[in-house]
């Protein structure tokens, strides 16, 4: 008789969307399904849906059902899914600001199934205001070392673990030298980039990503001594008219970079196409003032291409292992406390123009042998610390342990109350 599979409800960005959260959610789901011990129901949110009909994939069929939702769902949608599908575990991911509505019905949900939160958080000071959210879960998985330190300090009584993002190093890998040469030759013909050093930026055009600053500072780098506008190009893979970002066409026009110095890649492309970009590029850049992890730079390192990054959030553990450097890491020039009503205080790590221009210039003048060694050791760093095999095994083992330890429905071991000391 076939063993009954553990059913998991996931709530996140749509797992078939190209966002970092969506991609990592898909990786977790696929790991669970491939183990043949789990079935999955997904609430796929954070995108505009052409329709809201349930979806299945060709590979997994009814074992993975996806329900498109607006936002990340509502209490009534979750109640309906939980009652009809009877999941054994509720798993959800992204910034806690998006889940106060879910934790508001924690007492209902946790009486039936454990709640597992894959936590995204960017920076210090320790967010003591998050303690109530951390304590509303049975397990908190943390995407970075910074996040894990925050959770264990703010809510030490909560079960948690460091489970960083991962990248498929068999897919994102250095291409054969001849293949790269042909790709670069074709690219140069199409974009007039022959003999130019190519920098790559793959991010959403959003405020914290500093897209406008990068363009102006890239111009200053080109105009600095020993470089020149015919010596380097910047590829920006993004939406130049993203409603949450700047109008990059206007920024380019004002900066005067209208002669192939900056190339905009605006079409949604396959992971294979992204791997081509990483291989063609000499360096990948991320100067965000806040970054939970930064998947593009991890993919770049996996392809053997060094990085220039702001040492914030998860980026700082990518650019060095504490001994070797896999590119250039920049310490923030300023750490400003910003906030809102839901996030009262958090550091915003800003770089200065001088830092970024200096890093671009230093990389440009770096010997090819050093750049190649950085890329090679960066790929080894990814394979050792962020490999797919460990990621998949850790998630499968974690979910199996949670199910055995916490139970679900008739076997649920959660006490839906807490004892508090009254002074």
ZIWODA-V927260 format. One record per backbone hydrogen bond with DSSP energy under -1.0 kcal/mol. CO is the residue of the C=O (numbers start at 1). NH is the residue of the N-H. Records with the same first field share a line. If there is no record, write none. Layout:
CO=NH + NH
//
This chain:
6=39
7=88 + 89
8=41
9=91
10=43
11=93
12=45
14=17
19=23
20=24
21=25
22=26
23=27
24=28
25=29
26=30
27=31
28=32
29=33
30=34
31=35
33=36
37=6
39=8
40=65
41=10
42=67
43=12
44=69
45=14
55=66
57=61
60=63
61=64
63=40
65=42
66=55
67=44
70=73
71=46
74=78
75=79
76=80
77=81
78=82
79=83
80=84
81=85
82=86
89=9
90=116
91=11
92=118
95=98
96=99
99=103
100=104
102=105
103=106
105=109
106=110
109=112 + 113
112=409
114=90
115=138 + 139
116=92
117=141
118=94
119=143
124=347
126=128
127=130
128=131
130=134
131=135
133=136
134=137
139=117
140=161
141=119
142=163
144=148
145=149
146=150
147=151
148=152
149=153
150=154
151=155
155=158
159=140
161=142
167=169
168=171 + 172
171=173
176=180
177=181
178=182
179=183
180=184
181=185
182=186
183=187
184=188
185=189
186=190
187=191
188=192
193=196
197=233
198=282 + 283
199=235
200=285
201=237
204=206
206=209
207=210
208=289
210=214
211=215
212=216
213=217
214=218
215=219
216=220
217=221
218=222
219=223
221=224
222=228
224=227
228=231
231=197
233=199
234=263
235=201
236=238 + 265
239=242
240=248
242=245
244=207
246=248
247=251
248=252
249=253
250=254
251=255
252=257
256=258
261=234
263=236
265=238
270=274
271=275
272=276
273=277
274=278
275=279
276=280
277=281
283=200
284=308
286=310
289=349
291=314
294=298
295=299
296=300
297=301
298=302
299=303
300=305
301=304
306=284
307=328
308=286
309=330
310=312
312=315
315=319
319=326
324=321
326=307
328=309
330=311
334=350
336=348
338=346
343=340
346=338
348=336
350=333 + 334
352=356
353=357
354=358
355=359
356=360
357=361
358=362
359=363
360=364
361=365
367=371
368=372
369=373
370=374
371=375
372=376
373=377
374=378
375=379
376=380
377=381
378=382
379=383
380=384
381=385
382=386
386=167
387=391
388=392
389=393
390=394
391=395
392=396
393=397
394=398
395=399
396=400
397=401
398=402
399=403
400=404
401=405
402=406
403=407
406=413
408=411
409=412
415=417
//
